[in-house]
Amino acid sequence: MHVLIAGITNTGKTTLAFEMAALYKKNGQRIIVLDPDLRPEWNVLSWHENITELDMKHGVMTDEPEQFLLICKNAQSCALFIDESGSMIGRYDTQLEWLATQSRKWGHKSHFIMQRGSQVSPTVRNQCSSAFVFKQSPDDAKVLSNNFVCPAFLEAPSLKKFEYIAKIEVDGVAYKSKAEYDPKKYVASSELPKSPTVKNNSKTS
């Protein structure tokens, strides 16, 4: 199923997303990114009308939701990243909820990146089996804790910058770690890890 990444501004959620994207590309999986800021850290080309399939070998990004959906529906088995999901899906509910409810039929895995866990609909949250939670307000932490049946998410208001609590898959054990992104360390390997590289792991409940 899909992945939810939530954290208030400048807490590290996009840093973690960059690392995830790098891991997918390192292992030969194409990424498709919807980012209103078209940040170069995704390290893929921005879509334009003359872009070729070869140009998109490792991935592509756009700031247009309609174009993003068109690219996704004409591709298979990609890692999809939707930055600022709260505002994007808030304005394009019907279209972008396809990413949560239907994109698996195309072999895609969607990663919803947002500032607050309550910004996206329960439909989107319920289609995510893994969550990476950075600093949140107590109310948003409670929403995510209830949604993922994970009491550890209630600790999110006390997290420091770059710290997050993760729960991988619906029956996974929650753990606390730190987001770090160093593009120099990504070279070819044969297996995509279940979660990004982490430091200082400590179990939490």
Residue frames as a rotation matrix with the C-alpha (Angstrom) as fourth column:
MET 1
0.572 0.820 0.000 0.00
0.820 -0.572 0.000 0.00
0.000 0.000 -1.000 0.00
HIS 2
0.416 -0.327 0.848 0.93
0.337 -0.811 -0.479 3.68
0.844 0.485 -0.227 0.09
VAL 3
-0.300 -0.685 -0.664 3.01
0.934 -0.070 -0.349 5.92
0.193 -0.725 0.661 2.36
LEU 4
0.793 0.499 0.348 2.11
0.378 -0.853 0.361 9.04
0.477 -0.155 -0.865 4.37
ILE 5
-0.361 -0.895 -0.263 4.80
0.882 -0.235 -0.409 11.55
0.304 -0.380 0.874 5.41
ALA 6
0.638 0.679 0.364 3.60
0.467 -0.717 0.518 14.34
0.613 -0.160 -0.774 7.72
GLY 7
-0.129 -0.667 -0.734 5.47
0.976 -0.218 0.027 17.17
-0.178 -0.713 0.678 9.42
ILE 8
0.802 0.381 -0.460 5.13
0.341 -0.924 -0.171 20.89
-0.490 -0.019 -0.871 9.99
THR 9
0.903 -0.406 0.139 7.35
-0.073 -0.464 -0.883 23.24
0.422 0.788 -0.449 7.99
ASN 10
0.180 -0.969 0.169 11.14
-0.659 -0.246 -0.711 22.70
0.731 0.017 -0.683 8.22
THR 11
0.496 -0.005 0.868 11.01
-0.770 0.461 0.442 19.51
-0.402 -0.887 0.225 10.27
GLY 12
-0.514 -0.840 0.174 12.59
-0.627 0.507 0.591 17.19
-0.585 0.194 -0.787 7.68
LYS 13
0.285 0.708 0.646 9.71
-0.057 0.686 -0.726 15.52
-0.957 0.169 0.236 5.86
THR 14
0.923 0.044 -0.382 10.90
-0.375 -0.116 -0.920 16.54
-0.085 0.992 -0.091 2.39
THR 15
-0.093 -0.995 0.036 14.47
-0.995 0.094 0.034 15.56
-0.037 -0.032 -0.999 3.29
LEU 16
-0.347 0.048 0.937 13.17
-0.295 0.942 -0.158 12.07
-0.890 -0.331 -0.313 4.01
ALA 17
0.716 0.677 0.170 11.21
-0.012 0.254 -0.967 12.06
-0.698 0.691 0.190 0.74
PHE 18
0.528 -0.620 -0.580 14.35
-0.845 -0.313 -0.435 13.01
0.088 0.719 -0.689 -1.20
GLU 19
-0.490 -0.751 0.444 16.15
-0.793 0.595 0.132 10.04
-0.363 -0.287 -0.886 0.37
MET 20
0.051 0.597 0.801 13.32
-0.014 0.802 -0.597 7.67
-0.999 0.019 0.050 -0.46
ALA 21
0.886 0.307 -0.346 13.28
-0.305 -0.174 -0.936 8.90
-0.348 0.936 -0.060 -4.05
ALA 22
0.110 -0.938 -0.328 17.04
-0.992 -0.085 -0.091 8.42
0.058 0.335 -0.940 -4.33
LEU 23
-0.487 -0.252 0.836 16.71
-0.470 0.883 -0.007 4.85
-0.736 -0.396 -0.549 -3.07
TYR 24
0.526 0.736 0.427 14.06
0.059 0.469 -0.881 4.02
-0.849 0.488 0.204 -5.66
LYS 25
0.828 -0.232 -0.510 16.15
-0.561 -0.355 -0.748 5.47
-0.007 0.906 -0.424 -8.49
LYS 26
-0.169 -0.959 0.226 19.28
-0.954 0.217 0.208 3.72
-0.249 -0.180 -0.952 -7.25
ASN 27
-0.534 0.029 0.845 17.46
-0.106 0.989 -0.101 0.44
-0.839 -0.144 -0.525 -7.66
GLY 28
-0.981 -0.051 0.186 16.13
0.174 0.187 0.967 1.16
-0.084 0.981 -0.174 -11.12
GLN 29
-0.140 0.990 0.009 12.59
0.969 0.139 -0.205 2.26
-0.205 -0.020 -0.979 -10.28
ARG 30
-0.555 -0.007 0.832 11.24
0.469 -0.828 0.306 5.38
0.687 0.560 0.463 -11.95
ILE 31
-0.482 0.431 -0.762 9.84
0.692 -0.346 -0.634 8.20
-0.537 -0.833 -0.131 -9.81
ILE 32
-0.258 0.489 0.833 7.11
0.613 -0.584 0.533 10.65
0.747 0.648 -0.149 -10.78
VAL 33
-0.628 -0.139 -0.766 6.89
0.740 -0.410 -0.533 13.81
-0.240 -0.901 0.361 -8.68
LEU 34
0.319 0.687 0.653 4.20
0.622 -0.672 0.402 16.44
0.715 0.278 -0.642 -8.20
ASP 35
-0.168 -0.486 -0.858 5.93
0.932 -0.361 0.022 19.41
-0.320 -0.796 0.513 -6.57
PRO 36
0.817 0.563 0.125 4.63
0.573 -0.769 -0.283 22.99
-0.064 0.303 -0.951 -6.77
ASP 37
0.693 -0.620 -0.369 8.20
-0.363 -0.742 0.564 24.25
-0.623 -0.257 -0.739 -6.21
LEU 38
0.934 -0.321 -0.156 9.95
0.006 0.451 -0.892 21.91
0.356 0.833 0.424 -8.73
ARG 39
0.665 -0.697 0.269 12.88
-0.598 -0.281 0.751 21.46
-0.448 -0.660 -0.603 -6.35
PRO 40
0.319 -0.619 -0.718 16.12
-0.798 0.233 -0.555 20.27
0.511 0.750 -0.420 -7.95
GLU 41
-0.418 -0.530 0.738 16.83
-0.870 0.468 -0.156 17.88
-0.263 -0.707 -0.656 -5.07
TRP 42
0.590 0.648 0.482 14.51
-0.416 0.756 -0.506 15.35
-0.692 0.098 0.715 -6.69
ASN 43
-0.422 -0.904 -0.076 17.23
-0.482 0.153 0.863 15.06
-0.768 0.400 -0.500 -9.34
VAL 44
-0.245 0.373 0.895 14.85
0.795 0.606 -0.035 14.39
-0.555 0.703 -0.445 -12.23
LEU 45
-0.936 -0.110 0.333 13.89
0.315 -0.679 0.663 16.47
0.154 0.726 0.670 -15.24
SER 46
-0.436 0.835 -0.336 10.88
-0.228 -0.464 -0.856 18.77
-0.871 -0.296 0.392 -15.24
TRP 47
-0.077 0.498 0.864 8.21
0.784 0.566 -0.256 17.73
-0.616 0.657 -0.434 -17.71
HIS 48
-0.332 0.099 -0.938 7.96
-0.491 -0.867 0.082 19.67
-0.806 0.488 0.336 -20.97
GLU 49
0.598 0.792 -0.125 6.16
-0.521 0.265 -0.811 18.97
-0.609 0.550 0.571 -24.21
ASN 50
0.531 -0.458 -0.713 9.29
-0.700 0.238 -0.673 17.74
0.478 0.857 -0.195 -26.01
ILE 51
-0.146 -0.599 0.788 10.50
-0.907 0.399 0.135 15.39
-0.395 -0.694 -0.601 -23.26
THR 52
-0.028 0.051 -0.998 11.22
-0.702 0.709 0.056 11.85
0.711 0.703 0.016 -24.44
GLU 53
0.910 0.359 -0.208 10.81
-0.157 0.762 0.629 8.46
0.385 -0.539 0.749 -22.83
LEU 54
0.220 -0.918 -0.330 14.59
0.696 0.385 -0.606 8.21
0.683 -0.097 0.724 -22.58
ASP 55
-0.386 -0.315 0.867 14.68
-0.234 -0.876 -0.422 11.57
0.893 -0.365 0.264 -20.79
MET 56
0.269 0.638 0.721 12.27
-0.891 -0.119 0.438 10.14
0.365 -0.761 0.536 -18.22
LYS 57
0.004 -0.316 -0.949 14.26
-0.090 0.945 -0.315 6.96
0.996 0.087 -0.025 -17.65
HIS 58
-0.768 -0.378 -0.516 14.86
0.456 0.242 -0.857 7.77
0.449 -0.893 -0.013 -13.98
GLY 59
-0.181 0.776 -0.604 11.82
0.888 -0.134 -0.439 9.96
-0.422 -0.616 -0.665 -13.44
VAL 60
-0.528 0.124 0.840 10.10
0.461 -0.789 0.406 13.23
0.713 0.602 0.359 -14.11
MET 61
-0.499 0.421 -0.758 8.47
0.727 -0.273 -0.630 16.01
-0.472 -0.865 -0.169 -12.11
THR 62
-0.440 0.449 0.778 5.79
0.471 -0.622 0.626 18.59
0.765 0.642 0.062 -12.73
ASP 63
-0.967 0.181 -0.178 3.91
0.063 -0.510 -0.858 21.26
-0.246 -0.841 0.482 -10.82
GLU 64
-0.460 0.838 -0.294 0.66
-0.859 -0.335 0.388 20.64
0.226 0.431 0.874 -12.71
PRO 65
-0.374 0.344 0.861 -1.75
-0.521 0.690 -0.502 18.12
-0.767 -0.637 -0.078 -11.11
GLU 66
0.702 0.702 -0.119 -3.49
-0.477 0.339 -0.810 17.31
-0.529 0.626 0.574 -14.39
GLN 67
0.383 -0.654 -0.653 -0.19
-0.762 0.175 -0.623 16.61
0.521 0.736 -0.431 -16.15
PHE 68
-0.564 -0.576 0.592 1.00
-0.821 0.470 -0.325 14.55
-0.091 -0.669 -0.738 -13.18
LEU 69
0.073 0.683 0.726 -2.06
-0.429 0.679 -0.595 12.31
-0.900 -0.268 0.343 -13.36
LEU 70
0.831 0.216 -0.513 -1.69
-0.551 0.193 -0.812 11.90
-0.076 0.957 0.279 -17.12
ILE 71
-0.097 -0.950 -0.297 1.95
-0.859 0.230 -0.458 10.82
0.504 0.210 -0.838 -16.72
CYS 72
-0.552 -0.101 0.828 1.02
-0.697 0.601 -0.391 8.38
-0.459 -0.793 -0.402 -13.94
LYS 73
0.381 0.830 0.406 -1.78
-0.388 0.543 -0.745 6.81
-0.839 0.126 0.529 -15.96
ASN 74
0.857 -0.154 -0.491 0.57
-0.458 0.209 -0.864 6.26
0.236 0.966 0.109 -18.90
ALA 75
-0.279 -0.960 -0.035 3.26
-0.759 0.242 -0.604 4.57
0.588 -0.142 -0.796 -16.78
GLN 76
0.753 0.474 -0.456 3.51
-0.113 0.776 0.620 1.45
0.648 -0.415 0.638 -14.66
SER 77
0.643 -0.445 -0.624 5.26
0.728 0.607 0.317 0.38
0.238 -0.658 0.714 -11.45
CYS 78
-0.155 -0.664 0.731 6.55
0.239 -0.743 -0.625 3.81
0.959 0.078 0.274 -10.44
ALA 79
-0.317 0.020 -0.948 7.10
0.939 -0.131 -0.317 5.50
-0.131 -0.991 0.023 -7.09
LEU 80
0.116 0.483 0.868 4.83
0.547 -0.760 0.350 8.54
0.829 0.434 -0.353 -6.98
PHE 81
-0.574 -0.321 -0.754 5.60
0.807 -0.379 -0.453 11.53
-0.141 -0.868 0.476 -4.73
ILE 82
0.228 0.730 0.644 2.92
0.622 -0.618 0.481 14.15
0.749 0.291 -0.595 -4.07
ASP 83
-0.746 -0.545 -0.382 4.44
0.649 -0.466 -0.602 17.10
0.150 -0.697 0.701 -2.21
GLU 84
-0.878 0.478 -0.014 2.15
-0.430 -0.802 -0.414 19.50
-0.209 -0.357 0.910 -0.36
SER 85
-0.824 0.556 -0.109 -0.54
0.428 0.737 0.524 16.82
0.371 0.385 -0.845 -0.59
GLY 86
-0.430 0.694 -0.578 -2.83
0.674 -0.179 -0.717 18.73
-0.600 -0.698 -0.391 1.74
SER 87
-0.213 0.332 -0.919 -3.25
-0.362 -0.901 -0.241 21.68
-0.908 0.281 0.312 -0.58
MET 88
-0.845 -0.152 -0.513 -2.98
-0.535 0.203 0.820 19.68
-0.020 0.967 -0.253 -3.79
ILE 89
-0.800 0.569 -0.189 -5.58
0.520 0.815 0.256 17.08
0.300 0.107 -0.948 -2.88
GLY 90
-0.433 0.649 -0.625 -7.71
0.463 -0.435 -0.772 19.73
-0.773 -0.624 -0.113 -1.19
ARG 91
-0.269 0.289 -0.919 -8.11
-0.625 -0.779 -0.062 21.49
-0.733 0.557 0.390 -4.54
TYR 92
-0.273 0.090 -0.958 -8.24
-0.885 0.368 0.286 18.38
0.378 0.926 -0.021 -6.71
ASP 93
-0.201 0.184 0.962 -9.99
-0.780 0.565 -0.271 15.86
-0.593 -0.805 0.030 -4.44
THR 94
0.733 0.637 0.239 -11.72
-0.385 0.678 -0.626 13.70
-0.561 0.367 0.742 -7.04
GLN 95
0.744 -0.479 -0.465 -8.80
-0.437 0.178 -0.882 13.52
0.505 0.859 -0.077 -9.44
LEU 96
-0.181 -0.974 0.137 -5.97
-0.747 0.045 -0.663 13.05
0.640 -0.222 -0.736 -6.96
GLU 97
0.119 0.250 0.961 -7.74
-0.847 0.530 -0.033 10.55
-0.518 -0.810 0.275 -4.73
TRP 98
0.888 0.073 -0.453 -7.18
-0.368 0.703 -0.608 8.20
0.274 0.707 0.651 -7.69
LEU 99
-0.037 -0.997 -0.068 -3.58
-0.615 0.076 -0.785 8.08
0.788 0.012 -0.616 -6.45
ALA 100
-0.544 -0.123 0.830 -4.76
-0.820 0.288 -0.495 6.51
-0.178 -0.950 -0.257 -3.19
THR 101
0.127 0.786 0.605 -7.59
-0.584 0.552 -0.595 4.33
-0.802 -0.278 0.529 -4.40
GLN 102
0.923 0.382 0.047 -6.67
-0.163 0.498 -0.851 3.20
-0.349 0.778 0.522 -7.92
SER 103
0.460 -0.776 -0.431 -2.97
-0.880 -0.333 -0.339 3.70
0.120 0.535 -0.836 -8.69
ARG 104
-0.180 -0.527 0.830 -2.01
-0.600 0.728 0.332 0.27
-0.779 -0.439 -0.447 -7.30
LYS 105
0.663 0.489 0.568 -3.73
0.143 0.661 -0.736 -1.25
-0.735 0.569 0.368 -10.34
TRP 106
0.889 -0.445 -0.112 -0.95
-0.277 -0.327 -0.903 0.40
0.365 0.834 -0.414 -12.38
GLY 107
0.482 -0.722 -0.497 1.66
0.736 0.641 -0.217 -1.02
0.475 -0.262 0.840 -9.99
HIS 108
-0.043 -0.493 0.869 2.38
-0.056 -0.867 -0.495 2.39
0.998 -0.070 0.009 -8.45
LYS 109
0.037 0.035 -0.999 3.23
0.987 0.155 0.042 3.20
0.157 -0.987 -0.028 -4.85
SER 110
0.364 0.217 0.906 2.15
0.268 -0.956 0.121 6.69
0.892 0.199 -0.407 -3.77
HIS 111
-0.402 -0.526 -0.749 3.92
0.908 -0.122 -0.401 8.83
0.119 -0.842 0.527 -1.17
PHE 112
0.491 0.689 0.533 1.74
0.531 -0.722 0.444 11.61
0.691 0.065 -0.720 0.24
ILE 113
-0.547 -0.761 -0.349 3.78
0.799 -0.349 -0.490 14.45
0.251 -0.547 0.799 1.78
MET 114
0.330 0.777 0.536 1.92
0.400 -0.629 0.667 16.99
0.855 -0.006 -0.518 3.92
GLN 115
-0.506 -0.487 0.712 2.31
-0.370 -0.623 -0.689 19.42
0.779 -0.612 0.135 6.79
ARG 116
-0.476 0.443 0.760 -0.57
-0.836 0.042 -0.548 18.10
-0.275 -0.895 0.351 8.87
GLY 117
-0.977 0.050 0.205 -1.98
0.079 0.988 0.133 14.61
-0.196 0.146 -0.970 9.03
SER 118
-0.212 0.977 -0.029 -5.52
0.479 0.078 -0.874 15.94
-0.852 -0.199 -0.485 9.06
GLN 119
-0.395 0.006 -0.919 -5.06
-0.547 -0.805 0.229 17.86
-0.739 0.593 0.321 5.78
VAL 120
-0.782 0.126 -0.610 -5.93
-0.509 0.436 0.742 14.89
0.359 0.891 -0.277 3.60
SER 121
0.186 0.981 0.056 -9.17
-0.889 0.144 0.436 12.96
0.419 -0.131 0.898 3.65
PRO 122
0.124 -0.059 0.990 -9.69
-0.680 0.722 0.129 9.76
-0.722 -0.690 0.050 5.61
THR 123
0.969 0.239 0.052 -9.89
-0.116 0.636 -0.763 8.03
-0.216 0.733 0.644 2.21
VAL 124
0.493 -0.860 -0.127 -6.26
-0.435 -0.117 -0.893 8.90
0.753 0.496 -0.432 1.53
ARG 125
-0.159 -0.587 0.794 -5.05
-0.984 0.029 -0.176 8.12
0.081 -0.809 -0.582 5.06
ASN 126
0.423 0.423 0.801 -6.84
-0.581 0.805 -0.118 4.77
-0.695 -0.416 0.586 5.10
GLN 127
0.990 -0.095 -0.105 -5.07
-0.035 0.554 -0.832 3.69
0.137 0.827 0.545 1.89
CYS 128
0.171 -0.975 0.144 -1.64
-0.673 -0.222 -0.706 4.27
0.720 0.024 -0.694 3.47
SER 129
0.817 0.096 -0.568 -0.16
0.229 0.851 0.473 1.30
0.529 -0.517 0.674 5.30
SER 130
-0.038 -0.886 -0.462 3.06
0.990 0.028 -0.136 3.08
0.134 -0.463 0.876 6.36
ALA 131
0.863 0.317 0.393 3.56
0.266 -0.947 0.179 6.48
0.429 -0.050 -0.902 7.98
PHE 132
-0.298 -0.930 -0.214 6.54
0.885 -0.185 -0.427 8.67
0.358 -0.316 0.878 8.82
VAL 133
0.703 0.702 0.114 5.46
0.558 -0.644 0.524 11.32
0.441 -0.304 -0.844 11.33
PHE 134
-0.541 -0.814 0.209 7.57
0.549 -0.531 -0.645 14.38
0.636 -0.234 0.735 12.12
LYS 135
-0.912 0.156 -0.380 6.59
0.257 -0.504 -0.824 17.13
-0.320 -0.849 0.420 14.55
GLN 136
-0.413 0.869 0.274 2.81
0.451 -0.066 0.890 17.63
0.791 0.491 -0.364 14.64
SER 137
-0.405 0.422 0.811 0.30
-0.772 -0.633 -0.055 19.52
0.490 -0.649 0.582 16.75
PRO 138
-0.815 0.130 0.564 -1.33
-0.351 0.664 -0.661 17.42
-0.461 -0.736 -0.496 19.49
ASP 139
0.211 0.977 -0.011 -4.60
-0.562 0.113 -0.819 17.33
-0.800 0.179 0.573 17.51
ASP 140
0.441 -0.093 -0.893 -2.93
-0.862 0.234 -0.450 16.12
0.251 0.968 0.023 14.32
ALA 141
-0.700 -0.714 -0.013 -0.84
-0.660 0.654 -0.369 13.61
0.272 -0.249 -0.929 16.25
LYS 142
-0.469 0.614 0.635 -4.05
-0.391 0.500 -0.773 12.20
-0.792 -0.611 0.006 17.70
VAL 143
0.534 0.660 -0.527 -5.63
-0.753 0.089 -0.652 11.92
-0.384 0.746 0.545 14.23
LEU 144
0.074 -0.604 -0.794 -2.64
-0.801 0.438 -0.408 9.94
0.594 0.666 -0.451 12.96
SER 145
-0.806 -0.354 0.474 -2.41
-0.585 0.595 -0.551 7.84
-0.087 -0.722 -0.687 16.12
ASN 146
-0.048 0.886 0.461 -6.04
-0.447 0.394 -0.803 6.79
-0.893 -0.245 0.377 15.76
ASN 147
0.584 0.314 -0.749 -5.82
-0.802 0.077 -0.593 6.28
-0.129 0.946 0.297 11.99
PHE 148
0.055 -0.690 -0.722 -2.74
-0.617 0.545 -0.568 4.03
0.785 0.477 -0.395 12.13
VAL 149
0.928 0.325 -0.183 -3.55
-0.039 0.572 0.819 2.49
0.371 -0.753 0.543 15.52
CYS 150
0.087 -0.985 -0.148 -0.16
0.685 0.167 -0.710 3.70
0.724 -0.040 0.689 16.74
PRO 151
0.851 0.273 -0.449 0.04
0.525 -0.480 0.703 5.29
-0.024 -0.834 -0.552 20.22
ALA 152
-0.071 -0.975 -0.208 3.67
0.884 -0.158 0.440 6.24
-0.462 -0.153 0.874 19.52
PHE 153
-0.281 -0.013 0.960 2.47
0.750 -0.627 0.212 8.99
0.599 0.779 0.186 17.16
LEU 154
0.800 0.593 -0.090 1.13
0.496 -0.570 0.655 10.87
0.337 -0.569 -0.750 20.20
GLU 155
0.303 -0.787 -0.538 4.79
0.677 -0.219 0.702 11.73
-0.670 -0.577 0.467 20.92
ALA 156
0.099 -0.296 0.950 5.04
0.961 -0.219 -0.169 13.73
0.258 0.930 0.263 17.67
PRO 157
0.879 0.255 0.403 4.54
0.200 -0.964 0.172 17.18
0.433 -0.071 -0.899 19.30
SER 158
0.803 -0.596 0.009 7.81
-0.199 -0.254 0.947 16.72
-0.562 -0.762 -0.322 21.21
LEU 159
0.533 -0.625 0.570 9.98
0.808 0.576 -0.125 15.66
-0.250 0.527 0.812 18.24
LYS 160
0.077 -0.621 -0.780 13.00
-0.019 -0.783 0.621 17.77
-0.997 -0.033 -0.072 17.31
LYS 161
0.456 0.047 -0.888 13.96
-0.820 -0.365 -0.441 18.85
-0.345 0.930 -0.128 13.78
PHE 162
-0.230 -0.458 -0.859 14.61
-0.853 0.519 -0.048 15.86
0.468 0.722 -0.510 11.48
GLU 163
-0.911 -0.019 0.412 13.30
-0.261 0.800 -0.541 13.38
-0.319 -0.600 -0.733 14.06
TYR 164
-0.185 0.901 -0.393 10.38
-0.873 0.033 0.487 11.19
0.452 0.434 0.780 13.09
ILE 165
-0.409 0.197 0.891 8.39
-0.457 0.800 -0.387 8.23
-0.789 -0.566 -0.238 14.31
ALA 166
-0.466 0.171 -0.868 7.69
-0.845 0.205 0.494 5.58
0.263 0.964 0.049 11.69
LYS 167
-0.056 0.439 0.897 5.34
-0.358 0.830 -0.428 2.67
-0.932 -0.345 0.111 11.42
ILE 168
-0.664 -0.296 -0.686 6.04
-0.744 0.173 0.645 0.41
-0.072 0.939 -0.336 8.44
GLU 169
-0.603 0.567 -0.562 3.00
-0.030 0.688 0.725 -1.50
0.797 0.454 -0.398 7.20
VAL 170
0.213 0.876 0.432 -0.17
-0.486 -0.289 0.825 -1.97
0.848 -0.385 0.365 9.21
ASP 171
0.934 0.156 -0.322 1.24
0.154 0.637 0.755 -4.55
0.323 -0.755 0.571 11.61
GLY 172
0.110 -0.991 0.073 4.69
0.378 -0.026 -0.925 -3.01
0.919 0.129 0.372 11.97
VAL 173
0.328 -0.145 -0.934 6.44
0.933 -0.104 0.344 -1.94
-0.147 -0.984 0.102 15.16
ALA 174
0.939 0.037 0.343 6.86
0.114 -0.971 -0.208 1.81
0.326 0.235 -0.916 15.54
TYR 175
0.179 -0.919 -0.352 10.40
0.972 0.110 0.208 3.17
-0.152 -0.379 0.913 15.81
LYS 176
0.893 0.035 -0.449 11.99
0.067 -0.996 0.056 6.58
-0.445 -0.080 -0.892 16.23
SER 177
0.104 -0.885 0.453 14.76
0.945 0.231 0.233 7.80
-0.311 0.404 0.860 13.92
LYS 178
0.127 -0.215 -0.968 16.24
0.006 -0.976 0.217 10.78
-0.992 -0.033 -0.122 12.09
ALA 179
0.876 0.245 0.416 16.03
0.412 0.070 -0.908 11.95
-0.252 0.967 -0.040 8.46
GLU 180
0.037 -0.889 -0.457 19.29
-0.204 -0.454 0.867 12.47
-0.978 0.061 -0.198 6.60
TYR 181
0.898 0.270 0.346 19.94
0.279 0.259 -0.925 12.86
-0.340 0.927 0.158 2.89
ASP 182
0.006 -0.935 -0.355 23.35
-0.424 -0.324 0.846 12.58
-0.906 0.145 -0.398 1.23
PRO 183
0.829 0.445 -0.339 23.01
-0.474 0.237 -0.848 12.12
-0.297 0.864 0.407 -2.54
LYS 184
0.029 -0.913 -0.408 26.67
-0.975 0.065 -0.214 11.05
0.222 0.403 -0.888 -2.82
LYS 185
-0.545 -0.316 0.776 26.01
-0.629 0.766 -0.130 7.73
-0.554 -0.560 -0.617 -1.10
TYR 186
0.444 0.827 0.345 23.56
-0.336 0.511 -0.792 6.43
-0.831 0.235 0.504 -3.70
VAL 187
-0.558 -0.567 -0.606 25.14
-0.818 0.255 0.515 3.93
-0.137 0.784 -0.606 -6.04
ALA 188
0.062 0.651 -0.756 23.64
-0.719 0.555 0.419 0.86
0.692 0.518 0.503 -7.70
SER 189
-0.780 -0.208 0.590 22.54
-0.549 0.679 -0.487 -1.98
-0.299 -0.704 -0.644 -5.47
SER 190
-0.884 0.332 -0.330 20.24
0.001 0.706 0.709 -4.95
0.468 0.626 -0.624 -5.92
GLU 191
-0.259 0.810 -0.526 17.57
0.877 0.426 0.223 -4.44
0.404 -0.403 -0.821 -3.29
LEU 192
-0.237 0.290 0.927 15.41
-0.181 -0.951 0.251 -1.51
0.954 -0.108 0.278 -2.20
PRO 193
-0.968 -0.127 -0.216 15.31
0.180 0.243 -0.953 -1.33
0.174 -0.962 -0.213 1.61
LYS 194
-0.167 0.967 -0.191 11.93
0.934 0.217 0.282 -1.48
0.315 -0.132 -0.940 3.28
SER 195
0.874 0.373 -0.310 12.58
0.456 -0.850 0.264 1.95
-0.164 -0.372 -0.913 4.79
PRO 196
0.696 -0.641 0.325 15.19
-0.199 -0.607 -0.770 4.69
0.690 0.471 -0.550 4.30
THR 197
-0.171 -0.855 -0.489 18.61
0.580 0.314 -0.752 4.51
0.797 -0.412 0.442 5.94
VAL 198
0.765 0.491 0.418 18.23
-0.074 -0.577 0.814 5.59
0.640 -0.653 -0.405 9.56
LYS 199
-0.447 -0.894 -0.032 20.44
0.015 0.028 -0.999 6.36
0.894 -0.447 0.001 12.53
ASN 200
-0.912 -0.040 0.408 20.02
-0.391 -0.219 -0.894 5.95
0.126 -0.975 0.184 16.29
ASN 201
-0.157 0.895 -0.418 17.08
-0.236 0.377 0.895 3.57
0.959 0.239 0.152 16.05
SER 202
-0.971 -0.024 0.238 15.25
-0.237 0.242 -0.941 3.02
-0.035 -0.970 -0.241 19.29
LYS 203
-0.566 0.805 -0.175 12.06
0.585 0.542 0.603 1.04
0.581 0.239 -0.778 19.70
THR 204
-0.904 0.387 0.181 9.04
-0.410 -0.668 -0.621 2.88
-0.120 -0.636 0.763 20.97
SER 205
-0.724 0.690 0.010 5.46
0.686 0.719 0.109 1.89
0.068 0.086 -0.994 21.59
